[in-house]
Amino acid sequence: MVETEAKKEVQALANQLQVMQQQLQSVLIQKESLRLQAMDIERALKELETTKESHAYKITGQIMISKPVEDVKKELKESKEAVELKIKSLEKAENRMNDKLKELQEKLKMVLK
């Protein structure tokens, strides 16, 4: 009887561990995607800093519109701030998940002894 309960506990912990690892992987993928997005925004901002043009083209939906460079810079800076905020949030989630993973691994080790 005790042996079956121990097996059930091991199985439950292993399942929790697997789910947490999948969630962590998802967070890491999202974070990397946002980092790439931030790099693209930064490159666009650098290009706008060096241009002598007064207007730039921006893709909105399925059309391209001409906007003043300063307006486009402002929009890009706001987008970059939003992306960086999301990255920080994902990093906090990643840290919490790593702590939970360590905790689950320790519980699993204790149950298996």
matplotlib code that plots the C-alpha trace (Angstrom):
import matplotlib.pyplot as plt

x = [0.0, 2.8, 4.7, 1.8, 1.4, 5.1, 4.9, 1.9, 3.8, 6.8, 4.6, 2.8, 6.1, 7.5, 4.5, 4.7, 8.4, 7.7, 4.9, 7.1, 10.0, 7.6, 6.4, 9.9, 10.8, 7.8, 8.9, 12.5, 11.2, 9.0, 11.9, 14.2, 11.5, 11.1, 14.9, 15.0, 12.1, 14.0, 17.1, 15.1, 13.6, 17.0, 18.3, 15.4, 16.0, 19.7, 18.7, 16.3, 19.0, 21.3, 18.7, 18.4, 14.9, 12.0, 9.6, 9.9, 7.6, 5.9, 4.0, 0.6, -1.5, -1.3, -0.3, 2.8, 2.3, 4.6, 5.1, 7.4, 10.7, 10.2, 6.8, 8.2, 11.0, 8.6, 6.5, 9.5, 10.8, 7.5, 7.4, 10.9, 10.0, 6.9, 9.1, 11.7, 9.0, 7.7, 11.2, 11.7, 8.3, 9.3, 12.7, 10.9, 8.6, 11.7, 13.4, 10.2, 10.0, 13.6, 13.1, 10.0, 11.9, 14.7, 12.1, 10.4, 13.7, 14.6, 11.2, 11.6, 15.0, 13.7, 10.8, 13.1, 15.5]
y = [0.0, 2.4, 1.5, 2.4, 5.7, 6.4, 5.5, 7.8, 10.7, 10.1, 10.1, 13.3, 15.0, 13.9, 15.2, 18.5, 18.7, 18.0, 20.6, 23.2, 22.4, 22.9, 26.2, 27.3, 26.4, 28.5, 31.5, 31.2, 31.1, 34.1, 36.0, 35.3, 36.4, 39.7, 40.2, 39.9, 42.3, 44.8, 44.4, 45.2, 48.2, 49.4, 49.0, 51.0, 53.8, 53.9, 54.3, 57.0, 58.9, 59.0, 59.9, 63.4, 62.8, 64.5, 61.6, 57.8, 55.0, 52.8, 49.6, 49.7, 46.6, 46.0, 49.5, 51.7, 55.3, 58.2, 59.8, 62.4, 60.8, 62.2, 60.5, 57.2, 57.5, 58.2, 55.2, 53.0, 54.1, 53.4, 49.9, 49.3, 50.2, 47.9, 45.0, 45.6, 45.6, 42.3, 40.9, 41.9, 40.3, 37.0, 37.1, 37.3, 34.4, 32.4, 32.9, 31.8, 28.7, 27.9, 28.1, 25.9, 23.4, 23.1, 22.7, 19.9, 18.2, 18.2, 16.8, 14.1, 13.2, 13.0, 10.7, 8.4, 7.9]
z = [0.0, 1.0, -2.1, -4.4, -2.7, -3.1, -6.8, -7.2, -5.5, -7.7, -10.8, -9.7, -9.0, -12.3, -14.2, -12.4, -13.3, -16.9, -17.1, -15.5, -17.9, -20.8, -19.4, -18.9, -22.5, -23.7, -21.6, -23.0, -26.6, -26.0, -24.4, -27.3, -29.7, -27.8, -27.7, -31.5, -31.8, -29.6, -31.7, -34.9, -33.3, -32.2, -35.8, -37.1, -34.6, -35.5, -39.2, -38.4, -36.4, -39.4, -42.0, -43.5, -44.7, -42.9, -43.5, -43.3, -44.4, -41.9, -42.6, -41.0, -41.7, -45.4, -46.4, -46.2, -45.0, -44.9, -41.5, -40.0, -38.8, -35.3, -35.1, -36.2, -33.7, -30.9, -31.8, -32.1, -28.7, -27.1, -28.7, -27.5, -23.9, -24.1, -25.4, -22.7, -20.0, -21.4, -21.3, -17.7, -16.8, -18.6, -16.8, -13.4, -14.5, -15.6, -12.2, -10.4, -12.6, -12.1, -8.3, -8.6, -10.7, -8.2, -5.4, -7.4, -8.2, -4.5, -3.5, -6.2, -4.8, -1.3, -2.4, -4.4, -1.4]

ax = plt.figure().add_subplot(projection="3d")
ax.plot(x, y, z, "-o")
ax.set_aspect("equal")
plt.show()
